[in-house]
Amino acid sequence: MPDSRKSEERGIPVNASLEARLRAHAEQTYPDECVGALLGHGDDVREVLPLENSAADRRTGFALTAREYLRAEAQAETRGLEVLGLYHSHPDAPAVPSARDAAVLRSFRRAVIISVRAGVATEVTVTAS
Ligand SMILES: [Zn+2]
């Protein structure tokens, strides 16, 4: 798996093909924020799972219902994986976690934020804890 090895060397826990899927999801939901789960093992993200954003204002935030989050956990378990974290997009804003993001994402090992400018995914920020 040259992609994942290269990613590890850069300290980025998402390989190029997964990153391409995250970018595509972020572009599809523009100008709304997208949200999804990062599934994997340990420190290694193996799959991404798009989820339904249930925020009242999806242009400026994301939210998951308990039911949707449980769906992600069930999908992970079916594949022998765990939910390592979440990804979401920032339409026309930098890929920098807001204060609210930081609070929500603190409980996860991995978080990815994709900035989308005028419908095109630009920078991608990955945090690991
Ligand atoms: Zn955010």
py3Dmol code that shows the C-alpha trace and the ligand (Angstrom):
import py3Dmol

protein = """\
ATOM      1  CA  MET A   1       0.000   0.000   0.000  1.00  0.00           C
ATOM      2  CA  PRO A   2       2.287   2.792  -1.198  1.00  0.00           C
ATOM      3  CA  ASP A   3      -0.364   5.432  -0.513  1.00  0.00           C
ATOM      4  CA  SER A   4      -0.764   4.679   3.165  1.00  0.00           C
ATOM      5  CA  ARG A   5       2.984   4.301   3.702  1.00  0.00           C
ATOM      6  CA  LYS A   6       3.615   7.651   2.082  1.00  0.00           C
ATOM      7  CA  SER A   7       0.866   9.183   4.223  1.00  0.00           C
ATOM      8  CA  GLU A   8       2.409   7.798   7.393  1.00  0.00           C
ATOM      9  CA  GLU A   9       5.755   9.264   6.434  1.00  0.00           C
ATOM     10  CA  ARG A  10       4.129  12.654   6.135  1.00  0.00           C
ATOM     11  CA  GLY A  11       2.383  12.128   9.424  1.00  0.00           C
ATOM     12  CA  ILE A  12      -1.003  12.308   7.701  1.00  0.00           C
ATOM     13  CA  PRO A  13      -3.272   9.427   8.652  1.00  0.00           C
ATOM     14  CA  VAL A  14      -5.468   9.539   5.546  1.00  0.00           C
ATOM     15  CA  ASN A  15      -4.224   8.083   2.273  1.00  0.00           C
ATOM     16  CA  ALA A  16      -4.635   9.782  -1.097  1.00  0.00           C
ATOM     17  CA  SER A  17      -7.649   7.768  -2.294  1.00  0.00           C
ATOM     18  CA  LEU A  18      -9.572   8.397   0.931  1.00  0.00           C
ATOM     19  CA  GLU A  19      -8.662  12.063   0.788  1.00  0.00           C
ATOM     20  CA  ALA A  20     -10.069  12.209  -2.757  1.00  0.00           C
ATOM     21  CA  ARG A  21     -13.370  10.781  -1.473  1.00  0.00           C
ATOM     22  CA  LEU A  22     -13.492  13.350   1.326  1.00  0.00           C
ATOM     23  CA  ARG A  23     -12.905  16.156  -1.158  1.00  0.00           C
ATOM     24  CA  ALA A  24     -15.629  14.801  -3.458  1.00  0.00           C
ATOM     25  CA  HIS A  25     -18.156  14.596  -0.601  1.00  0.00           C
ATOM     26  CA  ALA A  26     -17.321  18.142   0.510  1.00  0.00           C
ATOM     27  CA  GLU A  27     -17.852  19.426  -3.049  1.00  0.00           C
ATOM     28  CA  GLN A  28     -21.170  17.553  -3.430  1.00  0.00           C
ATOM     29  CA  THR A  29     -22.718  19.143  -0.347  1.00  0.00           C
ATOM     30  CA  TYR A  30     -21.405  22.674  -1.033  1.00  0.00           C
ATOM     31  CA  PRO A  31     -22.559  25.273   0.002  1.00  0.00           C
ATOM     32  CA  ASP A  32     -23.595  23.132   2.971  1.00  0.00           C
ATOM     33  CA  GLU A  33     -21.129  21.464   5.305  1.00  0.00           C
ATOM     34  CA  CYS A  34     -20.642  17.738   4.824  1.00  0.00           C
ATOM     35  CA  VAL A  35     -19.983  15.355   7.684  1.00  0.00           C
ATOM     36  CA  GLY A  36     -18.865  11.763   7.872  1.00  0.00           C
ATOM     37  CA  ALA A  37     -17.003   9.174   9.882  1.00  0.00           C
ATOM     38  CA  LEU A  38     -13.397   8.000   9.612  1.00  0.00           C
ATOM     39  CA  LEU A  39     -13.288   4.252  10.124  1.00  0.00           C
ATOM     40  CA  GLY A  40     -10.162   2.279  10.879  1.00  0.00           C
ATOM     41  CA  HIS A  41      -7.934   0.482  13.279  1.00  0.00           C
ATOM     42  CA  GLY A  42      -5.612   2.065  15.811  1.00  0.00           C
ATOM     43  CA  ASP A  43      -4.093   5.078  14.071  1.00  0.00           C
ATOM     44  CA  ASP A  44      -4.921   3.940  10.551  1.00  0.00           C
ATOM     45  CA  VAL A  45      -7.957   5.318   8.714  1.00  0.00           C
ATOM     46  CA  ARG A  46      -9.132   2.585   6.313  1.00  0.00           C
ATOM     47  CA  GLU A  47     -12.544   3.831   5.138  1.00  0.00           C
ATOM     48  CA  VAL A  48     -14.665   6.941   5.110  1.00  0.00           C
ATOM     49  CA  LEU A  49     -18.430   6.921   5.598  1.00  0.00           C
ATOM     50  CA  PRO A  50     -20.571   9.896   4.535  1.00  0.00           C
ATOM     51  CA  LEU A  51     -23.236  10.774   7.113  1.00  0.00           C
ATOM     52  CA  GLU A  52     -26.323  13.013   7.148  1.00  0.00           C
ATOM     53  CA  ASN A  53     -25.725  16.516   8.478  1.00  0.00           C
ATOM     54  CA  SER A  54     -28.683  17.314  10.753  1.00  0.00           C
ATOM     55  CA  ALA A  55     -27.618  20.828  11.774  1.00  0.00           C
ATOM     56  CA  ALA A  56     -30.358  23.469  11.718  1.00  0.00           C
ATOM     57  CA  ASP A  57     -28.098  25.620   9.526  1.00  0.00           C
ATOM     58  CA  ARG A  58     -25.926  23.296   7.460  1.00  0.00           C
ATOM     59  CA  ARG A  59     -24.064  26.182   5.846  1.00  0.00           C
ATOM     60  CA  THR A  60     -22.359  27.049   9.092  1.00  0.00           C
ATOM     61  CA  GLY A  61     -22.242  23.844  11.091  1.00  0.00           C
ATOM     62  CA  PHE A  62     -22.657  20.135  11.324  1.00  0.00           C
ATOM     63  CA  ALA A  63     -24.539  17.887  13.718  1.00  0.00           C
ATOM     64  CA  LEU A  64     -25.247  14.194  13.916  1.00  0.00           C
ATOM     65  CA  THR A  65     -28.325  12.630  15.403  1.00  0.00           C
ATOM     66  CA  ALA A  66     -27.651   9.839  17.877  1.00  0.00           C
ATOM     67  CA  ARG A  67     -29.267   7.489  15.383  1.00  0.00           C
ATOM     68  CA  GLU A  68     -26.894   8.538  12.602  1.00  0.00           C
ATOM     69  CA  TYR A  69     -23.867   8.166  14.855  1.00  0.00           C
ATOM     70  CA  LEU A  70     -25.019   4.702  15.890  1.00  0.00           C
ATOM     71  CA  ARG A  71     -25.391   3.834  12.207  1.00  0.00           C
ATOM     72  CA  ALA A  72     -21.723   4.768  11.730  1.00  0.00           C
ATOM     73  CA  GLU A  73     -20.695   2.599  14.682  1.00  0.00           C
ATOM     74  CA  ALA A  74     -22.734  -0.310  13.324  1.00  0.00           C
ATOM     75  CA  GLN A  75     -21.148   0.069   9.865  1.00  0.00           C
ATOM     76  CA  ALA A  76     -17.697   0.114  11.436  1.00  0.00           C
ATOM     77  CA  GLU A  77     -18.426  -2.970  13.488  1.00  0.00           C
ATOM     78  CA  THR A  78     -19.754  -4.841  10.452  1.00  0.00           C
ATOM     79  CA  ARG A  79     -16.393  -4.219   8.747  1.00  0.00           C
ATOM     80  CA  GLY A  80     -14.329  -5.063  11.812  1.00  0.00           C
ATOM     81  CA  LEU A  81     -13.323  -1.409  12.223  1.00  0.00           C
ATOM     82  CA  GLU A  82     -13.855   1.382  14.749  1.00  0.00           C
ATOM     83  CA  VAL A  83     -15.009   4.982  14.389  1.00  0.00           C
ATOM     84  CA  LEU A  84     -11.693   6.841  14.771  1.00  0.00           C
ATOM     85  CA  GLY A  85     -13.119  10.256  14.152  1.00  0.00           C
ATOM     86  CA  LEU A  86     -15.158  12.581  11.986  1.00  0.00           C
ATOM     87  CA  TYR A  87     -14.583  14.718   8.934  1.00  0.00           C
ATOM     88  CA  HIS A  88     -16.536  17.781   7.886  1.00  0.00           C
ATOM     89  CA  SER A  89     -16.205  20.692   5.505  1.00  0.00           C
ATOM     90  CA  HIS A  90     -15.922  24.450   5.829  1.00  0.00           C
ATOM     91  CA  PRO A  91     -17.675  26.100   2.863  1.00  0.00           C
ATOM     92  CA  ASP A  92     -15.840  29.302   1.917  1.00  0.00           C
ATOM     93  CA  ALA A  93     -13.844  29.260   5.145  1.00  0.00           C
ATOM     94  CA  PRO A  94     -10.371  28.039   6.133  1.00  0.00           C
ATOM     95  CA  ALA A  95      -9.845  24.402   7.186  1.00  0.00           C
ATOM     96  CA  VAL A  96      -9.271  25.508  10.760  1.00  0.00           C
ATOM     97  CA  PRO A  97     -11.304  24.030  13.627  1.00  0.00           C
ATOM     98  CA  SER A  98     -13.777  26.426  15.233  1.00  0.00           C
ATOM     99  CA  ALA A  99     -14.061  26.504  19.031  1.00  0.00           C
ATOM    100  CA  ARG A 100     -17.158  24.352  18.705  1.00  0.00           C
ATOM    101  CA  ASP A 101     -15.320  21.898  16.416  1.00  0.00           C
ATOM    102  CA  ALA A 102     -12.497  21.595  18.920  1.00  0.00           C
ATOM    103  CA  ALA A 103     -14.956  20.736  21.682  1.00  0.00           C
ATOM    104  CA  VAL A 104     -16.779  18.138  19.577  1.00  0.00           C
ATOM    105  CA  LEU A 105     -13.677  16.597  18.025  1.00  0.00           C
ATOM    106  CA  ARG A 106     -11.631  16.372  21.235  1.00  0.00           C
ATOM    107  CA  SER A 107     -13.148  12.980  22.028  1.00  0.00           C
ATOM    108  CA  PHE A 108     -11.928  11.465  18.729  1.00  0.00           C
ATOM    109  CA  ARG A 109      -8.489  10.275  17.650  1.00  0.00           C
ATOM    110  CA  ARG A 110      -8.775  11.724  14.177  1.00  0.00           C
ATOM    111  CA  ALA A 111     -10.450  14.736  12.633  1.00  0.00           C
ATOM    112  CA  VAL A 112     -10.334  16.046   9.092  1.00  0.00           C
ATOM    113  CA  ILE A 113     -11.576  19.430   7.902  1.00  0.00           C
ATOM    114  CA  ILE A 114     -11.917  20.172   4.195  1.00  0.00           C
ATOM    115  CA  SER A 115     -12.098  23.775   3.009  1.00  0.00           C
ATOM    116  CA  VAL A 116     -14.315  24.301  -0.058  1.00  0.00           C
ATOM    117  CA  ARG A 117     -13.990  27.556  -1.999  1.00  0.00           C
ATOM    118  CA  ALA A 118     -16.671  28.347  -4.578  1.00  0.00           C
ATOM    119  CA  GLY A 119     -17.503  24.645  -4.824  1.00  0.00           C
ATOM    120  CA  VAL A 120     -13.941  23.350  -5.114  1.00  0.00           C
ATOM    121  CA  ALA A 121     -12.213  21.532  -2.246  1.00  0.00           C
ATOM    122  CA  THR A 122      -8.934  23.251  -1.439  1.00  0.00           C
ATOM    123  CA  GLU A 123      -6.953  22.690   1.735  1.00  0.00           C
ATOM    124  CA  VAL A 124      -7.427  19.653   3.971  1.00  0.00           C
ATOM    125  CA  THR A 125      -6.444  19.716   7.620  1.00  0.00           C
ATOM    126  CA  VAL A 126      -5.910  16.495   9.560  1.00  0.00           C
ATOM    127  CA  THR A 127      -5.613  16.470  13.314  1.00  0.00           C
ATOM    128  CA  ALA A 128      -4.522  13.518  15.385  1.00  0.00           C
ATOM    129  CA  SER A 129      -4.610  13.175  19.141  1.00  0.00           C
TER     130      SER A 129
END
"""
ligand_1 = """\
1
ZN
Zn -16.077 23.088 11.527
"""
view = py3Dmol.view(width=600, height=400)
view.addModel(protein, "pdb")
view.setStyle({"model": 0}, {"cartoon": {"style": "trace"}})
view.addModel(ligand_1, "xyz")
view.setStyle({"model": 1}, {"stick": {}})
view.zoomTo()
view.show()
